[in-house]
């Protein structure tokens, strides 16, 4: 089990250092002004600290990383540290006994070794910089590697739950529609749920703002959206979690469709509209906020890099024919705002 935890934290950019008692280790990751710390307590051999002992351990670990004076090999003496965030993970096969620690303490998760289950109580942080999703899928990933044939080849990357489900839904809808007619035909797509202003204004078919998100005009339109979505969606879902990812996606898609509808009314240029691109731009907008929230840099992504991608994508749309650009703009803004609301509360202060 120790090797499995080592692998998870190593992949997330953490380093490891031993502390006392023997059952305790600390994973740490530096980010600009401070540290993310995870104190890992292995209680599978029956060891479980009291509440008082745990509080002392937490305080000492944080003191170790505040303004280190040569105590950490990687950092110079007097290296300035202004912010330390600490999460404690109790690895145990006595989750009921550990429950008392969670009720009295703060920033504590339990991992039940017998049930292979991460337990997070309501009074504890719901995530810690994306680690929740990694830990919850730890056993699935380990089993996948164990059952894979020894051929030297890597298995196909598995998408996060919501991202994979949305991509699959878009593909299935396209396949079904392909058997009924030509997906490039605007009249056919309008009859199957695509958005057209008069359907909303006169017939009040507002549900089309939702159904239009899953209708694509040709296989190229579908593939372009899904390839981009799987790339950015898998990363955003990793950071904000499953249900928040779903909220961002649908809020952006509906918001983008609504702005497109309004701009068509104002301009008088009506067109049949459909596709997931508004939602995809919303996911990109959400990813922009996540990177901004992490002070402009996160796992190889930068605020500048994402902004350049957005500007180039919008420029390509506005200089092309047959592109619902206002849906892209509306989707990006709604996705950014939705993520700002949902993700901002995840930062824990210690």
C-alpha positions as CSV (number, residue, x, y, z in Angstrom):
1,X,0.0,0.0,0.0
2,X,2.8,2.4,0.8
3,X,4.1,2.1,-2.8
4,X,0.6,2.8,-4.2
5,X,0.4,6.0,-2.1
6,X,3.9,7.0,-3.1
7,X,3.0,6.6,-6.8
8,X,-0.1,8.8,-6.5
9,X,1.6,11.6,-4.7
10,X,4.7,11.4,-6.9
11,X,2.5,11.8,-10.0
12,X,0.9,14.8,-8.5
13,X,4.3,16.5,-8.0
14,X,4.7,15.8,-4.2
15,X,7.9,14.8,-2.5
16,X,8.2,12.7,0.7
17,X,9.9,13.1,4.0
18,X,9.8,11.0,7.1
19,X,8.7,12.4,10.5
20,X,8.1,10.9,13.9
21,X,6.4,8.7,14.9
22,X,7.5,5.9,12.6
23,X,4.0,5.4,11.2
24,X,3.9,9.0,9.9
25,X,5.1,10.5,6.6
26,X,4.6,13.8,5.0
27,X,4.1,14.5,1.3
28,X,4.9,18.1,0.3
29,X,4.7,20.2,-2.8
30,X,6.0,23.8,-3.1
31,X,4.0,26.4,-5.0
32,X,5.3,29.9,-5.3
33,X,4.6,31.2,-1.8
34,X,4.1,28.1,0.3
35,X,3.4,24.4,0.6
36,X,0.7,21.9,0.1
37,X,1.2,19.2,2.8
38,X,-0.4,15.8,3.2
39,X,0.4,14.1,6.6
40,X,-0.1,10.4,6.0
41,X,-0.6,8.2,9.1
42,X,-0.5,4.5,8.7
43,X,-2.7,3.0,11.3
44,X,-3.1,-0.5,9.8
45,X,-1.0,-2.0,12.6
46,X,-3.3,-0.7,15.3
47,X,-1.6,2.7,15.8
48,X,-4.1,5.6,16.1
49,X,-3.2,8.9,17.8
50,X,-5.4,10.7,20.3
51,X,-7.0,14.0,19.4
52,X,-4.3,15.8,21.4
53,X,-1.5,13.9,19.9
54,X,-2.8,14.5,16.4
55,X,-3.1,18.3,17.0
56,X,0.5,18.4,18.2
57,X,1.6,16.4,15.1
58,X,-0.2,18.8,12.8
59,X,1.3,21.8,14.5
60,X,4.8,20.4,14.3
61,X,4.5,19.5,10.7
62,X,3.3,22.9,9.7
63,X,6.1,24.5,11.8
64,X,8.6,22.4,9.8
65,X,7.6,24.1,6.6
66,X,7.1,27.7,7.8
67,X,10.3,29.7,7.1
68,X,12.5,26.6,7.0
69,X,16.0,27.1,8.5
70,X,18.0,24.4,6.7
71,X,15.6,21.7,7.9
72,X,14.6,20.8,4.3
73,X,17.3,19.7,2.0
74,X,15.7,21.2,-1.1
75,X,15.5,24.8,0.2
76,X,18.0,27.3,1.2
77,X,18.3,28.7,4.8
78,X,15.7,31.4,5.4
79,X,13.7,30.5,2.3
80,X,10.5,32.6,2.7
81,X,7.3,30.6,3.1
82,X,4.0,32.5,3.7
83,X,1.3,29.9,3.3
84,X,1.0,26.2,4.4
85,X,-2.0,24.1,3.7
86,X,-2.2,20.7,5.5
87,X,-4.4,17.7,5.0
88,X,-4.2,14.6,7.3
89,X,-5.0,11.2,5.8
90,X,-5.6,8.3,8.3
91,X,-5.0,4.9,6.7
92,X,-6.8,2.4,9.0
93,X,-8.9,-0.7,9.2
94,X,-10.7,0.8,12.2
95,X,-12.7,3.6,10.5
96,X,-15.2,3.7,13.3
97,X,-12.5,4.5,15.9
98,X,-11.0,7.1,13.6
99,X,-14.4,8.7,13.1
100,X,-14.0,10.5,16.5
101,X,-10.9,12.3,15.3
102,X,-12.8,13.6,12.3
103,X,-15.6,14.9,14.5
104,X,-13.3,16.8,16.7
105,X,-10.4,17.8,14.4
106,X,-10.1,19.6,11.1
107,X,-8.8,18.8,7.6
108,X,-8.8,15.0,8.2
109,X,-9.7,12.2,5.7
110,X,-10.0,8.5,6.5
111,X,-9.0,5.7,4.1
112,X,-10.5,2.4,5.1
113,X,-8.0,-0.2,4.1
114,X,-10.4,-3.1,4.4
115,X,-13.1,-1.6,2.2
116,X,-10.7,0.3,-0.1
117,X,-12.8,3.4,0.5
118,X,-12.0,7.1,1.0
119,X,-14.2,8.5,3.8
120,X,-14.8,12.3,4.0
121,X,-17.2,13.6,6.6
122,X,-19.3,16.7,6.0
123,X,-17.3,18.9,8.4
124,X,-14.0,18.1,6.5
125,X,-12.8,19.7,3.2
126,X,-14.4,18.0,0.1
127,X,-11.2,18.0,-1.9
128,X,-7.6,19.0,-1.6
129,X,-6.1,20.2,-4.8
130,X,-7.6,17.4,-6.9
131,X,-6.4,14.5,-4.7
132,X,-9.9,13.2,-3.9
133,X,-10.4,11.9,-7.4
134,X,-7.0,10.4,-7.6
135,X,-7.4,8.5,-4.3
136,X,-10.9,7.3,-5.1
137,X,-9.7,5.8,-8.4
138,X,-6.5,4.4,-6.9
139,X,-7.7,0.8,-6.7
140,X,-9.3,0.9,-10.1
141,X,-6.0,2.0,-11.6
142,X,-4.1,-0.6,-9.7
143,X,-6.4,-3.4,-10.8
144,X,-6.3,-2.3,-14.4
145,X,-2.5,-2.5,-14.4
146,X,-2.5,-5.9,-12.7
147,X,-5.0,-7.4,-15.2
148,X,-3.4,-5.9,-18.3
149,X,-1.4,-8.3,-20.5
150,X,2.3,-8.0,-20.2
151,X,3.1,-6.7,-23.7
152,X,5.0,-3.4,-23.0
153,X,2.1,-1.4,-24.3
154,X,0.1,1.1,-22.3
155,X,-3.7,0.7,-22.0
156,X,-6.0,3.3,-23.5
157,X,-6.4,6.3,-21.2
158,X,-9.7,6.2,-19.3
159,X,-11.6,9.4,-19.2
160,X,-13.1,10.7,-16.0
161,X,-16.7,9.7,-15.4
162,X,-18.6,12.8,-16.4
163,X,-16.3,13.7,-19.3
164,X,-16.5,10.2,-20.7
165,X,-20.3,10.0,-20.3
166,X,-20.9,13.3,-22.0
167,X,-18.6,12.4,-24.9
168,X,-20.3,9.0,-25.3
169,X,-23.8,10.6,-25.3
170,X,-22.7,13.0,-28.1
171,X,-21.4,10.2,-30.2
172,X,-24.4,8.0,-29.7
173,X,-26.8,10.8,-30.6
174,X,-24.9,11.4,-33.8
175,X,-24.9,7.7,-34.7
176,X,-28.7,7.5,-34.1
177,X,-29.4,10.6,-36.1
178,X,-27.2,9.4,-39.0
179,X,-29.6,6.5,-39.6
180,X,-32.5,8.8,-39.9
181,X,-31.2,11.4,-42.3
182,X,-28.4,13.7,-43.3
183,X,-26.9,15.4,-40.3
184,X,-25.6,18.2,-42.5
185,X,-29.2,19.1,-43.4
186,X,-30.4,22.1,-41.4
187,X,-34.0,21.2,-41.8
188,X,-33.5,17.7,-40.7
189,X,-31.5,18.8,-37.6
190,X,-34.1,21.4,-36.7
191,X,-36.7,18.7,-36.8
192,X,-34.6,16.7,-34.3
193,X,-34.1,19.4,-31.7
194,X,-31.5,21.9,-33.0
195,X,-32.0,25.6,-32.0
196,X,-33.7,28.1,-34.3
197,X,-34.9,31.5,-32.9
198,X,-38.6,31.2,-34.0
199,X,-39.0,27.8,-32.3
200,X,-38.1,29.5,-29.0
201,X,-39.9,32.9,-29.6
202,X,-43.1,31.6,-31.1
203,X,-43.4,28.0,-29.9
204,X,-41.6,28.5,-26.6
205,X,-39.5,25.4,-27.1
206,X,-36.8,26.4,-24.7
207,X,-35.8,22.8,-24.3
208,X,-34.0,23.2,-27.6
209,X,-31.2,25.1,-25.7
210,X,-30.4,21.7,-24.1
211,X,-31.0,19.3,-27.0
212,X,-29.1,21.4,-29.5
213,X,-25.9,20.8,-27.4
214,X,-25.9,17.1,-28.5
215,X,-26.6,17.7,-32.3
216,X,-23.7,18.0,-34.6
217,X,-23.6,18.9,-38.3
218,X,-21.4,16.1,-39.8
219,X,-18.8,13.8,-38.4
220,X,-16.0,16.5,-38.6
221,X,-18.1,18.8,-36.5
222,X,-18.6,16.1,-33.9
223,X,-14.9,14.9,-33.8
224,X,-13.5,18.4,-33.6
225,X,-15.7,19.2,-30.5
226,X,-15.2,15.8,-28.8
227,X,-11.4,15.7,-29.2
228,X,-11.0,19.2,-27.7
229,X,-13.6,18.4,-25.0
230,X,-11.9,15.2,-23.9
231,X,-8.6,16.9,-23.6
232,X,-9.8,19.9,-21.6
233,X,-12.7,18.2,-19.9
234,X,-10.6,15.5,-18.4
235,X,-8.3,18.1,-16.8
236,X,-11.1,20.3,-15.5
237,X,-13.0,17.3,-14.0
238,X,-9.8,16.2,-12.2
239,X,-9.6,19.6,-10.5
240,X,-13.2,20.4,-9.6
241,X,-14.9,17.0,-9.3
242,X,-17.6,15.1,-11.1
243,X,-20.9,17.0,-10.4
244,X,-19.3,20.4,-10.6
245,X,-17.9,19.4,-14.0
246,X,-21.5,18.5,-15.1
247,X,-22.8,21.9,-13.9
248,X,-20.1,23.8,-15.7
249,X,-20.7,21.9,-18.9
250,X,-24.5,22.3,-19.1
251,X,-24.4,25.9,-17.7
252,X,-22.0,26.9,-20.5
253,X,-23.9,25.0,-23.2
254,X,-27.2,26.5,-22.3
255,X,-25.7,30.0,-21.6
256,X,-23.9,29.9,-25.0
257,X,-27.1,28.9,-26.8
258,X,-29.1,31.7,-25.0
259,X,-26.6,34.4,-26.1
260,X,-26.6,33.0,-29.6
261,X,-30.4,33.2,-29.6
262,X,-30.4,36.8,-28.4
263,X,-27.8,37.9,-30.9
264,X,-29.8,36.4,-33.7
265,X,-32.9,38.3,-32.6
266,X,-30.9,41.6,-32.5
267,X,-29.2,41.1,-35.8
268,X,-32.1,39.5,-37.7
269,X,-29.8,36.8,-39.1
270,X,-31.5,33.6,-38.2
271,X,-29.8,30.2,-38.6
272,X,-30.2,26.6,-37.3
273,X,-27.7,26.1,-34.6
274,X,-26.4,23.0,-32.8
275,X,-23.3,21.4,-31.3
276,X,-21.3,21.1,-28.1
277,X,-18.9,23.9,-28.9
278,X,-20.5,26.4,-26.5
279,X,-20.1,23.9,-23.7
280,X,-16.6,23.1,-24.8
281,X,-15.6,26.8,-24.7
282,X,-17.2,26.9,-21.3
283,X,-14.9,24.1,-20.1
284,X,-12.0,26.0,-21.5
285,X,-13.2,29.1,-19.6
286,X,-13.5,27.0,-16.5
287,X,-10.0,25.7,-16.9
288,X,-8.8,29.4,-17.2
289,X,-10.3,30.2,-13.9
290,X,-8.7,27.2,-12.2
291,X,-5.3,28.2,-13.5
292,X,-5.8,31.8,-12.5
293,X,-6.8,30.6,-9.0
294,X,-3.6,28.7,-8.8
295,X,-1.7,32.0,-9.3
296,X,-1.4,31.6,-13.1
297,X,0.4,28.3,-13.3
298,X,-0.8,24.7,-12.9
299,X,0.7,21.4,-14.1
300,X,2.3,22.9,-17.2
301,X,-0.7,25.2,-18.0
302,X,-0.4,29.0,-17.7
303,X,-3.0,31.8,-17.8
304,X,-1.2,33.2,-20.8
305,X,-1.2,30.0,-22.6
306,X,-4.9,29.4,-22.2
307,X,-5.8,33.0,-23.1
308,X,-3.8,32.6,-26.3
309,X,-5.7,29.4,-27.1
310,X,-9.0,31.2,-26.5
311,X,-8.1,34.2,-28.6
312,X,-6.9,32.0,-31.5
313,X,-10.0,29.8,-31.3
314,X,-12.4,32.9,-31.3
315,X,-10.4,34.5,-34.1
316,X,-10.7,31.4,-36.3
317,X,-14.4,31.3,-35.6
318,X,-15.1,34.9,-36.5
319,X,-13.1,34.7,-39.7
320,X,-14.9,31.5,-40.8
321,X,-18.3,31.0,-42.3
322,X,-21.1,29.0,-40.6
323,X,-19.7,29.2,-37.1
324,X,-21.9,30.2,-34.2
325,X,-19.4,32.5,-32.6
326,X,-21.7,34.1,-30.1
327,X,-22.5,30.6,-28.7
328,X,-18.7,30.2,-28.2
329,X,-18.4,33.6,-26.4
330,X,-21.5,33.0,-24.2
331,X,-20.3,29.5,-23.4
332,X,-16.9,30.6,-22.4
333,X,-18.2,33.4,-20.1
334,X,-20.7,31.1,-18.5
335,X,-18.2,28.4,-17.9
336,X,-15.7,30.8,-16.4
337,X,-18.3,32.3,-14.1
338,X,-19.7,28.9,-13.1
339,X,-16.3,27.6,-12.2
340,X,-15.4,30.8,-10.4
341,X,-18.5,30.2,-8.2
342,X,-18.0,26.5,-7.7
343,X,-14.2,26.2,-7.4
344,X,-13.4,29.3,-5.3
345,X,-14.6,27.7,-2.1
346,X,-12.2,24.8,-2.3
347,X,-9.2,26.6,-1.0
348,X,-8.7,25.8,2.6
349,X,-7.0,28.2,5.0
350,X,-4.9,26.8,7.8
